[in-house]
Amino acid sequence: MIPVLIVDDSAFMRLALRRIIEAEGDLRVVGEAADGEAAIAETKRLRPAVVAMDVEMPVLSGIEATRRIMALPDPPAVVMVSQHTSADSPAALAALAAGASDYLSKDTGLGGLDLGHLDRELRARLRHWARQRDRTGGPARPVQSVPGQRPSLILVAASTGGPDALEALLRASGPPPLPTVIAQHMPERLAPELAAHLARRTGTPVRVAEENEPLRRGEATLLRKDAVLLREGAHLALRFSPRTDGLVHPSADLLFRSAALLAVPCCAVVLTGMGDDGADGAARIASQGGMVMVQSRDSAVVGGMPSAAQARVPAAVALSPASIGERLKELVR
């Protein structure tokens, strides 16, 4: 049974969400809160696996409540459920930056409350993120990296809390010294908004990935769906891959493994996030002599992904995102 906390200032929505969430028997609502401050208190008291969180509420907004919940020991996954979190909205990006794992709009495209849409989508998302939260970091056998070639490519994995970590990394690195590909877990339609946000805040060119376009130094390429690396003449490019059920998307492991298969000298970076995506791929890159860096536990919103990667690659360097950016800037010196 997966314990869920509902946070919404509308008593009607709390009742509707409870009925939707508990409809199939494997999710159980263990508590409710009507504002962000109460959400924090109930999270501490009830320790849910996942929180369904509204955005606009009295006392404390859902986004600020999410930020504070993510600072708790062993935080739950947070899924924003709001009329403000449509697929390409600033509120959706702000929620992800605060540490939310996912978001869902209450409204239809015409602006009205759509309980049928929530009934179709919400339970699967709550289950998915509860599972990601509980996953451990890969097989126990560690991989020790071996001396290898100077990297020619930077690959970055990020999930919960990733937008802020990416901003700090890119601000410190400046225009990437090597072609850089970012796999940030998020819905596909949000990629242009996040790319524009990162470019605006850091001064680094950030483009959304397109198939067969050469990867270039001086800019970061943000995946909008699962992709693998391929060689296009003298250049590296990306090819989109069909989604695989059960994986988070875009998949960092899929990207990292493709680099290992091509024997591309890489620096793999694993930032904040729930679950263990990127750990297996980082181990494969390290086994070929690639460099692995992970976000330090004290600087990560959620330490699952970087901890899983470091368990597989004990030699991985653990640093804050800004310090990782400084290291990346030094790669070509």
C-alpha positions in Angstrom: 0.0 0.0 0.0 1.4 3.4 -1.0 0.7 6.2 1.5 -0.3 9.5 -0.1 -0.8 13.0 1.4 -3.2 15.4 -0.4 -2.6 19.1 -0.2 -5.3 21.5 -1.6 -7.1 24.5 -0.1 -10.4 23.3 -1.7 -12.4 20.8 0.4 -14.1 19.6 -2.7 -10.8 18.9 -4.5 -9.5 17.1 -1.5 -12.6 14.8 -1.5 -12.4 14.3 -5.3 -8.6 13.6 -5.2 -9.1 11.1 -2.3 -11.7 9.2 -4.4 -9.6 9.2 -7.5 -6.4 8.1 -5.7 -8.0 5.3 -3.7 -10.1 3.9 -6.6 -7.9 0.9 -7.3 -6.9 -0.1 -3.8 -3.1 0.1 -3.9 -2.8 3.8 -3.0 -4.1 5.0 0.4 -4.6 8.7 1.4 -3.1 8.9 4.9 -3.8 12.6 5.4 -4.9 16.0 4.0 -3.7 19.5 4.4 -5.3 22.8 3.2 -2.1 25.0 3.0 1.6 24.7 2.5 2.6 25.1 6.1 0.2 22.3 7.2 1.6 20.2 4.3 5.1 20.4 5.9 3.8 19.5 9.3 1.7 16.5 8.0 4.7 15.3 5.9 6.8 15.2 9.0 4.1 13.4 11.0 2.7 10.9 8.5 5.8 10.3 6.3 3.9 9.6 3.0 5.7 8.1 0.0 4.3 10.8 -2.3 2.4 14.1 -1.9 -0.2 15.5 -4.4 0.4 19.2 -4.0 -1.6 22.3 -5.2 0.2 25.4 -6.1 -1.8 28.4 -5.0 -2.8 28.1 -1.3 -3.0 30.4 1.7 -0.2 30.7 4.4 2.4 29.1 2.1 2.4 28.3 -1.6 2.7 24.7 -2.8 6.0 25.6 -4.5 7.6 26.9 -1.3 6.2 24.0 0.7 7.8 21.6 -1.8 11.1 23.4 -1.4 11.0 23.0 2.3 9.7 19.4 2.2 12.7 18.5 0.0 15.0 19.7 2.7 13.6 17.1 5.2 15.4 13.8 5.8 14.2 11.2 3.4 11.6 13.4 1.7 8.6 12.0 -0.2 8.1 12.5 -4.0 5.9 15.5 -4.7 3.5 15.6 -7.7 2.0 19.1 -8.3 -1.7 18.9 -9.2 -2.9 22.4 -10.1 -4.6 24.5 -12.7 -1.3 26.5 -13.0 0.9 23.5 -13.9 0.1 23.0 -17.6 2.7 21.4 -19.7 4.7 24.5 -20.7 3.9 26.9 -17.8 6.4 28.9 -15.7 4.7 27.4 -12.6 5.6 23.9 -13.8 9.2 24.8 -14.3 9.3 26.5 -10.9 7.8 23.4 -9.3 10.5 21.2 -10.8 13.2 23.7 -9.7 11.8 23.5 -6.1 12.1 19.7 -6.1 8.8 18.4 -7.4 9.1 15.2 -9.4 6.2 15.7 -11.7 3.1 17.8 -12.3 -0.4 17.4 -13.7 -2.9 20.1 -14.7 -6.4 20.0 -13.2 -7.8 21.7 -16.3 -8.7 20.8 -19.8 -7.3 22.8 -22.7 -10.5 25.0 -22.4 -9.6 25.9 -18.8 -12.2 23.9 -17.0 -11.7 21.4 -14.2 -11.3 17.9 -15.7 -11.7 15.2 -13.1 -11.7 12.5 -15.9 -8.2 13.6 -16.9 -7.0 13.3 -13.3 -8.7 9.9 -13.0 -6.8 8.7 -16.1 -3.4 10.1 -15.2 -2.9 10.7 -11.5 -2.7 7.2 -10.0 0.0 6.0 -12.5 2.2 9.1 -11.7 1.9 8.7 -8.0 2.8 5.0 -8.3 5.7 5.7 -10.5 7.3 8.3 -8.3 6.7 6.3 -5.1 8.7 3.5 -6.8 11.5 5.8 -7.9 11.8 7.1 -4.3 12.1 3.6 -2.9 14.6 2.3 -5.5 18.2 1.5 -4.3 21.3 2.2 -6.2 22.0 -0.6 -8.5 24.0 -3.8 -8.1 26.3 -4.0 -5.1 29.5 -4.7 -7.1 31.4 -1.4 -7.6 33.3 -0.4 -10.7 36.7 1.2 -10.4 37.5 3.6 -13.2 40.8 3.1 -15.0 43.1 5.7 -16.5 41.7 6.7 -19.9 41.6 9.3 -22.6 40.9 12.9 -22.2 37.1 13.4 -22.5 35.6 14.7 -25.7 32.0 14.8 -24.5 30.1 15.8 -21.3 26.9 13.9 -20.3 24.7 15.2 -17.5 21.9 13.4 -15.6 19.4 15.2 -13.4 16.0 14.7 -11.9 14.4 16.1 -8.7 15.8 19.6 -8.1 17.7 19.4 -11.3 16.9 22.8 -12.8 18.6 24.7 -10.0 21.6 22.3 -10.0 21.9 22.7 -13.8 21.8 26.5 -13.5 24.6 26.5 -10.9 26.7 24.1 -13.0 26.3 26.1 -16.3 26.8 29.4 -14.6 30.1 28.2 -13.2 31.3 26.4 -16.4 30.3 29.1 -18.8 29.8 27.9 -22.4 30.7 24.2 -22.1 34.3 23.5 -23.1 33.1 20.2 -24.8 29.8 19.2 -26.4 27.4 18.6 -23.6 24.1 16.7 -23.5 21.7 16.9 -20.5 19.1 14.3 -19.6 16.8 16.0 -17.1 13.7 14.0 -16.2 10.7 16.0 -17.3 7.7 16.0 -19.7 8.8 16.6 -23.3 6.8 19.8 -23.8 8.6 21.5 -21.0 12.0 21.2 -22.6 11.9 24.5 -24.6 10.9 26.4 -21.5 13.7 24.9 -19.4 16.3 25.5 -22.2 15.3 29.1 -22.5 15.3 29.5 -18.7 18.8 28.0 -18.3 20.2 30.1 -21.2 18.6 33.3 -19.8 19.9 32.7 -16.3 23.4 31.5 -17.1 24.4 33.1 -20.4 25.2 29.7 -21.8 23.6 28.6 -25.1 21.2 25.8 -24.4 19.2 24.2 -27.2 16.6 21.5 -27.3 17.9 18.3 -28.9 16.9 17.5 -32.5 17.8 14.3 -34.3 21.0 14.2 -36.4 22.2 17.7 -35.5 25.9 17.7 -34.7 26.8 18.3 -31.0 29.0 21.3 -30.7 31.3 22.7 -28.0 30.2 25.9 -26.4 26.6 24.9 -26.1 24.5 22.5 -24.0 21.9 20.2 -25.6 18.8 19.4 -23.5 17.0 16.2 -24.3 13.3 16.3 -24.7 12.8 12.6 -25.1 14.9 9.4 -24.8 17.9 9.5 -27.1 21.1 7.7 -27.9 24.4 8.9 -29.4 25.5 8.1 -32.9 28.3 9.1 -35.2 27.6 11.3 -38.1 30.8 11.5 -40.1 33.3 13.3 -37.9 30.6 14.5 -35.5 28.5 13.1 -32.7 24.7 13.5 -33.0 21.6 12.1 -31.3 18.9 9.7 -32.4 15.6 9.5 -30.5 14.7 6.2 -29.1 11.2 4.8 -28.4 10.1 5.2 -24.7 10.6 2.1 -22.6 7.9 1.5 -20.0 9.1 1.7 -16.4 12.0 4.1 -17.0 12.1 7.7 -16.2 12.4 10.0 -19.2 14.6 11.2 -20.8 16.7 8.2 -19.6 20.2 9.0 -18.5 21.2 5.3 -18.4 20.2 5.0 -22.1 22.3 8.0 -23.1 25.3 7.0 -21.0 25.2 3.4 -22.3 25.2 4.5 -25.9 28.3 6.6 -25.3 30.0 3.5 -23.7 29.0 1.4 -26.7 30.5 3.9 -29.1 33.6 4.1 -26.9 33.4 7.9 -26.8 35.7 9.3 -24.1 33.2 10.9 -21.7 32.8 12.8 -18.5 29.6 11.6 -16.9 27.9 13.9 -14.3 25.1 12.7 -12.1 23.1 15.4 -10.3 20.3 15.4 -7.7 17.3 13.1 -8.1 15.3 10.2 -6.8 16.1 6.6 -7.9 19.2 5.3 -9.6 19.0 6.5 -13.2 22.5 7.1 -14.6 24.3 4.7 -12.1 24.6 1.8 -14.5 25.6 4.0 -17.4 28.1 5.9 -15.3 29.7 2.5 -14.3 30.0 1.5 -17.9 31.6 4.8 -18.8 34.0 4.5 -15.9 35.0 0.9 -16.8 36.2 2.3 -20.1 38.3 5.0 -18.5 35.8 7.8 -18.5 35.5 10.4 -15.8 32.5 10.4 -13.4 31.5 13.3 -11.1 28.4 13.3 -8.8 26.6 16.0 -6.8 27.6 16.0 -3.2 25.0 14.7 -0.7 24.9 18.0 1.2 24.2 20.1 -1.9 21.6 17.7 -3.5 17.8 18.2 -3.1 17.6 14.4 -3.2 20.7 12.3 -3.0 19.3 9.1 -4.6 20.8 9.3 -8.1 24.3 10.6 -7.2 24.6 8.2 -4.3 23.6 5.3 -6.5 26.2 6.4 -9.1 28.9 6.7 -6.4 28.1 3.3 -5.0 28.8 1.9 -8.5 31.9 4.1 -9.1 33.6 4.7 -5.7 36.3 6.8 -7.4 33.7 9.3 -8.6 34.4 12.9 -7.4 31.5 14.3 -5.3 31.2 18.1 -5.5 28.5 20.9 -5.5 27.1 21.8 -8.9 29.1 25.0 -9.1 32.3 23.1 -8.3 31.5 20.5 -10.9 31.1 23.4 -13.4 34.5 24.8 -12.4 36.0 21.3 -13.0 34.4 21.0 -16.4 35.8 24.4 -17.4 39.2 23.0 -16.7 38.9 19.9 -18.9 40.3 21.6 -22.0 43.1 23.4 -20.2 
